[in-house]
């Protein structure tokens, strides 16, 4: 699709994504970060949200209230379909190879 054409641009695509990732990747090692993947949220929503709620230093009922208020049930906040693995429909072979090189250590299956 058109969106991927922009991402597949040598100047603005993977290198720009890598620069963006490099800014935030060190946070994964910080104790104040609770990392959650998109896939975890889509596949195991309840246990994932419970893990987040247990990790936060707030009473669980307050945590759920805040989560509920921040994400209206019928909102559509995904740029695409929001399905696990749907990127395979959009990525070109070239983009898959670039993503493997740059982000292969994240544990995703390419």
MDAnalysis code that builds the backbone (N, CA, C; Angstrom):
import MDAnalysis as mda
import numpy as np

u = mda.Universe.empty(330, n_residues=110, atom_resindex=np.repeat(np.arange(110), 3), trajectory=True)
u.add_TopologyAttr("name", ["N", "CA", "C"] * 110)
u.add_TopologyAttr("resid", np.arange(1, 111))
u.add_TopologyAttr("resname", ["UNK", "UNK", "UNK", "UNK", "UNK", "UNK", "UNK", "UNK", "UNK", "UNK", "UNK", "UNK", "UNK", "UNK", "UNK", "UNK", "UNK", "UNK", "UNK", "UNK", "UNK", "UNK", "UNK", "UNK", "UNK", "UNK", "UNK", "UNK", "UNK", "UNK", "UNK", "UNK", "UNK", "UNK", "UNK", "UNK", "UNK", "UNK", "UNK", "UNK", "UNK", "UNK", "UNK", "UNK", "UNK", "UNK", "UNK", "UNK", "UNK", "UNK", "UNK", "UNK", "UNK", "UNK", "UNK", "UNK", "UNK", "UNK", "UNK", "UNK", "UNK", "UNK", "UNK", "UNK", "UNK", "UNK", "UNK", "UNK", "UNK", "UNK", "UNK", "UNK", "UNK", "UNK", "UNK", "UNK", "UNK", "UNK", "UNK", "UNK", "UNK", "UNK", "UNK", "UNK", "UNK", "UNK", "UNK", "UNK", "UNK", "UNK", "UNK", "UNK", "UNK", "UNK", "UNK", "UNK", "UNK", "UNK", "UNK", "UNK", "UNK", "UNK", "UNK", "UNK", "UNK", "UNK", "UNK", "UNK", "UNK", "UNK"])
u.atoms.positions = np.array([
    [0.819, -1.195, 0.000],
    [0.000, 0.000, 0.000],
    [0.859, 1.254, 0.000],
    [0.223, 2.366, -0.124],
    [0.922, 3.652, -0.170],
    [1.723, 3.921, 1.092],
    [1.181, 3.560, 2.250],
    [1.888, 3.831, 3.506],
    [3.251, 3.153, 3.522],
    [3.312, 1.933, 3.018],
    [4.568, 1.194, 3.034],
    [5.564, 1.796, 2.048],
    [5.078, 2.403, 0.975],
    [5.994, 3.050, 0.046],
    [6.805, 4.121, 0.759],
    [6.182, 4.825, 1.680],
    [6.899, 5.845, 2.446],
    [7.909, 5.181, 3.373],
    [7.522, 4.098, 4.030],
    [8.420, 3.398, 4.946],
    [9.568, 2.747, 4.176],
    [9.313, 2.336, 2.944],
    [10.308, 1.647, 2.133],
    [11.245, 2.630, 1.425],
    [11.199, 3.876, 1.788],
    [12.061, 4.914, 1.238],
    [13.407, 4.843, 1.952],
    [14.496, 4.750, 1.210],
    [15.835, 4.622, 1.807],
    [16.121, 5.737, 2.810],
    [15.698, 6.930, 2.493],
    [16.033, 8.068, 3.342],
    [15.130, 8.167, 4.568],
    [13.838, 7.893, 4.405],
    [12.895, 8.087, 5.505],
    [12.415, 6.791, 6.128],
    [12.739, 5.663, 5.556],
    [12.174, 4.401, 6.015],
    [12.907, 3.755, 7.166],
    [13.489, 2.586, 6.930],
    [14.121, 1.802, 7.986],
    [15.174, 2.600, 8.761],
    [16.055, 3.365, 8.100],
    [17.012, 4.135, 8.908],
    [16.319, 5.077, 9.891],
    [15.237, 5.714, 9.471],
    [14.506, 6.604, 10.379],
    [13.860, 5.806, 11.500],
    [13.323, 4.629, 11.177],
    [12.741, 3.776, 12.208],
    [13.822, 3.358, 13.195],
    [15.014, 3.066, 12.693],
    [16.115, 2.640, 13.552],
    [16.525, 3.768, 14.500],
    [16.616, 4.984, 13.983],
    [16.963, 6.121, 14.844],
    [15.917, 6.296, 15.935],
    [14.660, 6.145, 15.565],
    [13.567, 6.259, 16.536],
    [13.701, 5.152, 17.593],
    [13.923, 3.918, 17.148],
    [14.067, 2.785, 18.061],
    [15.253, 2.988, 18.999],
    [16.368, 3.453, 18.452],
    [17.576, 3.631, 19.263],
    [17.372, 4.613, 20.415],
    [16.454, 5.537, 20.256],
    [16.161, 6.491, 21.329],
    [15.469, 5.810, 22.504],
    [14.648, 4.800, 22.225],
    [13.827, 4.190, 23.267],
    [14.299, 2.816, 23.731],
    [15.086, 2.123, 22.941],
    [15.538, 0.769, 23.289],
    [16.215, 0.681, 24.648],
    [17.050, 1.643, 25.039],
    [17.688, 1.537, 26.358],
    [16.690, 1.493, 27.516],
    [15.510, 2.012, 27.302],
    [14.500, 1.999, 28.362],
    [14.115, 0.585, 28.764],
    [14.216, -0.365, 27.849],
    [13.809, -1.737, 28.152],
    [14.591, -2.331, 29.314],
    [15.748, -1.776, 29.604],
    [16.578, -2.275, 30.702],
    [16.315, -1.541, 32.013],
    [15.467, -0.541, 31.980],
    [15.185, 0.249, 33.182],
    [14.118, -0.433, 34.035],
    [14.259, -0.348, 35.345],
    [13.284, -0.991, 36.230],
    [11.938, -0.274, 36.230],
    [11.897, 0.964, 35.772],
    [10.643, 1.711, 35.749],
    [9.850, 1.477, 34.462],
    [10.312, 0.529, 33.649],
    [9.629, 0.183, 32.399],
    [9.070, -1.235, 32.502],
    [7.829, -1.397, 32.083],
    [7.201, -2.718, 31.995],
    [6.926, -2.962, 30.508],
    [7.829, -3.650, 29.815],
    [7.652, -3.809, 28.368],
    [6.510, -4.758, 28.024],
    [5.717, -4.352, 27.053],
    [4.591, -5.146, 26.561],
    [4.599, -5.046, 25.040],
    [4.449, -6.175, 24.376],
    [4.397, -6.146, 22.915],
    [2.952, -6.047, 22.442],
    [2.794, -5.567, 21.225],
    [1.484, -5.513, 20.584],
    [0.882, -6.912, 20.548],
    [1.724, -7.895, 20.226],
    [1.246, -9.273, 20.117],
    [0.703, -9.784, 21.446],
    [1.370, -9.462, 22.541],
    [0.879, -9.882, 23.860],
    [-0.503, -9.296, 24.131],
    [-0.677, -8.039, 23.787],
    [-1.976, -7.403, 24.009],
    [-3.069, -8.021, 23.151],
    [-2.752, -8.363, 21.913],
    [-3.760, -8.924, 21.014],
    [-4.059, -10.395, 21.317],
    [-3.042, -11.161, 21.718],
    [-3.219, -12.601, 21.911],
    [-3.678, -12.942, 23.324],
    [-3.106, -12.299, 24.330],
    [-3.419, -12.583, 25.738],
    [-3.764, -11.297, 26.473],
    [-4.810, -10.637, 26.061],
    [-5.144, -9.319, 26.595],
    [-5.310, -9.310, 28.109],
    [-6.153, -10.177, 28.639],
    [-6.465, -10.127, 30.074],
    [-5.224, -10.366, 30.936],
    [-4.458, -11.455, 30.713],
    [-3.264, -11.628, 31.547],
    [-2.241, -10.504, 31.361],
    [-2.149, -9.971, 30.153],
    [-1.200, -8.884, 29.908],
    [-1.605, -7.637, 30.676],
    [-2.875, -7.293, 30.623],
    [-3.363, -6.117, 31.351],
    [-3.258, -6.349, 32.856],
    [-3.530, -7.569, 33.306],
    [-3.373, -7.868, 34.736],
    [-1.917, -7.703, 35.166],
    [-0.988, -8.123, 34.310],
    [0.429, -7.948, 34.615],
    [0.799, -6.479, 34.736],
    [0.268, -5.664, 33.838],
    [0.515, -4.218, 33.902],
    [-0.059, -3.650, 35.191],
    [-1.297, -4.028, 35.487],
    [-1.967, -3.517, 36.692],
    [-1.222, -3.919, 37.961],
    [-0.738, -5.152, 38.008],
    [0.010, -5.617, 39.184],
    [1.344, -4.889, 39.327],
    [1.945, -4.535, 38.207],
    [3.247, -3.876, 38.223],
    [3.152, -2.411, 38.662],
    [2.071, -1.746, 38.289],
    [1.924, -0.324, 38.628],
    [1.778, -0.129, 40.134],
    [2.360, 0.941, 40.673],
    [2.287, 1.181, 42.121],
    [0.990, 1.881, 42.526],
    [-0.125, 1.352, 42.058],
    [-1.443, 1.913, 42.366],
    [-2.366, 0.781, 42.780],
    [-3.415, 1.093, 43.533],
    [-4.411, 0.051, 43.811],
    [-4.983, -0.463, 42.486],
    [-5.199, -1.758, 42.406],
    [-5.639, -2.362, 41.149],
    [-6.909, -1.713, 40.606],
    [-7.893, -1.434, 41.459],
    [-9.135, -0.848, 40.946],
    [-8.881, 0.524, 40.319],
    [-7.969, 1.297, 40.882],
    [-7.633, 2.617, 40.323],
    [-6.919, 2.456, 38.980],
    [-6.056, 1.462, 38.890],
    [-5.349, 1.197, 37.638],
    [-6.336, 0.862, 36.535],
    [-7.299, -0.025, 36.818],
    [-8.289, -0.400, 35.810],
    [-9.150, 0.790, 35.405],
    [-9.511, 1.625, 36.361],
    [-10.297, 2.821, 36.038],
    [-9.531, 3.717, 35.067],
    [-8.256, 3.908, 35.340],
    [-7.436, 4.763, 34.480],
    [-7.262, 4.156, 33.088],
    [-7.056, 2.837, 33.020],
    [-6.921, 2.174, 31.725],
    [-8.216, 2.285, 30.934],
    [-9.312, 2.043, 31.604],
    [-10.613, 2.093, 30.955],
    [-10.896, 3.485, 30.406],
    [-10.588, 4.492, 31.170],
    [-10.855, 5.869, 30.756],
    [-9.954, 6.315, 29.606],
    [-8.783, 5.718, 29.480],
    [-7.843, 6.177, 28.459],
    [-8.041, 5.530, 27.095],
    [-8.858, 4.508, 27.008],
    [-9.037, 3.814, 25.734],
    [-10.502, 3.454, 25.539],
    [-11.273, 4.352, 24.925],
    [-12.695, 4.059, 24.698],
    [-12.870, 2.748, 23.924],
    [-13.863, 1.935, 24.292],
    [-13.999, 0.582, 23.732],
    [-14.135, 0.510, 22.213],
    [-14.748, 1.479, 21.576],
    [-14.957, 1.404, 20.130],
    [-13.977, 2.253, 19.331],
    [-12.927, 2.713, 19.971],
    [-11.986, 3.565, 19.240],
    [-11.124, 2.725, 18.311],
    [-10.686, 3.341, 17.245],
    [-9.818, 2.676, 16.271],
    [-8.527, 3.473, 16.214],
    [-7.528, 3.013, 16.948],
    [-6.272, 3.747, 17.024],
    [-5.142, 3.075, 16.260],
    [-5.465, 2.156, 15.401],
    [-4.418, 1.486, 14.629],
    [-4.319, 2.140, 13.260],
    [-3.104, 2.225, 12.739],
    [-2.909, 2.771, 11.406],
    [-3.413, 1.797, 10.353],
    [-3.338, 0.516, 10.674],
    [-3.795, -0.502, 9.748],
    [-4.868, -1.328, 10.456],
    [-4.939, -2.603, 10.158],
    [-6.003, -3.454, 10.693],
    [-5.824, -3.787, 12.170],
    [-4.607, -3.716, 12.681],
    [-4.379, -4.046, 14.084],
    [-4.393, -5.537, 14.357],
    [-3.984, -6.332, 13.368],
    [-3.942, -7.786, 13.533],
    [-2.494, -8.253, 13.636],
    [-2.267, -9.221, 14.498],
    [-0.932, -9.798, 14.661],
    [-0.489, -10.419, 13.342],
    [0.718, -10.087, 12.913],
    [1.280, -10.652, 11.691],
    [0.797, -10.016, 10.403],
    [-0.088, -9.029, 10.486],
    [-0.635, -8.406, 9.280],
    [0.425, -7.643, 8.488],
    [1.535, -7.331, 9.132],
    [2.623, -6.635, 8.439],
    [3.102, -7.436, 7.234],
    [2.932, -8.772, 7.290],
    [3.394, -9.627, 6.184],
    [2.668, -9.292, 4.878],
    [1.470, -8.739, 4.991],
    [0.703, -8.352, 3.808],
    [1.231, -7.056, 3.196],
    [1.944, -6.274, 3.981],
    [2.378, -4.949, 3.555],
    [3.869, -4.856, 3.232],
    [4.707, -5.593, 3.942],
    [6.157, -5.464, 3.765],
    [6.599, -6.075, 2.442],
    [7.423, -5.362, 1.732],
    [8.045, -5.904, 0.524],
    [9.197, -6.816, 0.967],
    [9.673, -7.713, 0.087],
    [10.829, -8.541, 0.461],
    [12.029, -7.693, 0.892],
    [12.245, -6.579, 0.219],
    [13.355, -5.691, 0.579],
    [13.168, -5.139, 1.992],
    [11.960, -4.745, 2.314],
    [11.682, -4.196, 3.636],
    [11.830, -5.266, 4.715],
    [11.438, -6.501, 4.418],
    [11.615, -7.604, 5.373],
    [13.101, -7.790, 5.677],
    [13.937, -7.774, 4.649],
    [15.380, -7.947, 4.854],
    [15.969, -6.807, 5.675],
    [15.560, -5.584, 5.376],
    [16.040, -4.440, 6.152],
    [15.600, -4.547, 7.608],
    [14.353, -4.941, 7.821],
    [13.831, -5.076, 9.183],
    [14.583, -6.172, 9.942],
    [14.878, -7.279, 9.271],
    [15.659, -8.357, 9.907],
    [17.023, -7.840, 10.360],
    [17.677, -7.092, 9.478],
    [19.012, -6.572, 9.793],
    [18.970, -5.618, 10.980],
    [18.001, -4.736, 10.980],
    [17.958, -3.675, 11.982],
    [17.293, -4.083, 13.289],
    [16.278, -4.952, 13.202],
    [15.477, -5.268, 14.381],
    [15.396, -6.758, 14.672],
    [16.292, -7.534, 14.083],
    [16.267, -8.982, 14.245],
    [16.376, -9.457, 15.682],
    [16.995, -8.673, 16.522],
    [17.180, -9.059, 17.914],
    [15.957, -8.898, 18.794],
    [14.849, -8.443, 18.237],
    [13.644, -8.230, 19.042],
    [12.834, -9.498, 19.261],
    [13.186, -10.565, 18.560],
    [12.499, -11.831, 18.787],
    [11.315, -12.097, 17.875],
    [11.121, -11.278, 16.861],
    [10.013, -11.507, 15.934],
    [10.409, -12.522, 14.877],
    [9.415, -13.247, 14.379],
    [9.644, -14.191, 13.287],
    [9.453, -13.446, 11.981],
    [10.448, -13.519, 11.120],
    [10.383, -12.809, 9.848],
    [10.088, -13.801, 8.768],
])
